[in-house]
Amino acid sequence: MNQPEPPGKNPWYTAEDVRRLFGGISDRTLARWVQEGRLPPPAKIGAKWKRWPREVIDRMVRDLGGNPD
């Protein structure tokens, strides 16, 4: 069951956040994983900003045995 996000917790992760959560992967690895379908494509906010939904990434990290918090 999905838990509501605590107040003030950003519902989006940046590319830096996602790379850190997956063990410090590089920008190239992150891009390749998106291209290969290992990660969902990011939401694009404006021309430069890319964000991943926190709920989706947290679930993936937990499924791999990690702790997103």
N, C-alpha and C positions, 0 to 999 in steps of 0.2 A: 504494500500500500504506500502511496506517495505521501510524504510528510510535507506540510506547507513550509516554505522558506521562512526562517526567522526574519523579523523586521530589520531592514537595513542590509540584508545580504543580497549582493548583486546577483541577478538571475543569469548573468552571462559570464563566460570566461574569455579572456583574451588569448591570442596565440601563445604568448609567454606563459600564461597559466596552464594551458593544455600541454605545452612542451614539458613544463616542470612536473605536472601530474603523471606523465608517462616516462619519468626517469631522466629528464633532461635531454630529450631528443632534439635534433637540430631542426632548423627551419626547413631544410630540404626533406628530411624524413617526414615532418608533419605534412608538407605539401604532397609527398609521394603517398602517404597513408590515405589522404583525402582522395587523391586520384585513383588509388587502388580500391577504394570503397571501405577501407578499414575504419575510417572515421567519417562521420557525416560532413557534408560541405558546410562551411560556416555561413551564418547570416551576414550579409554585407550591409553595413550601415554607412551610408555615404560612399565616397569614392575609395577611401583607404581603410576603413575600419572593418575588421572581421571579428565576429563573435560566435562562440558556440554555446548552446543552452547548457547551463550548469547541470540541470537534472539529467540530461543525456550523458554528458561526460562523466559525472559522478557515478552513474549506473555502470558505465563501461569500466571505470577504474575498480569499482567493487567487484564486478564480474571477473576481473583479472586478479583478484585477491588483494587489492590495495585499499588504502583508506584515503578518500579525497579530502578529509578534514584535516 
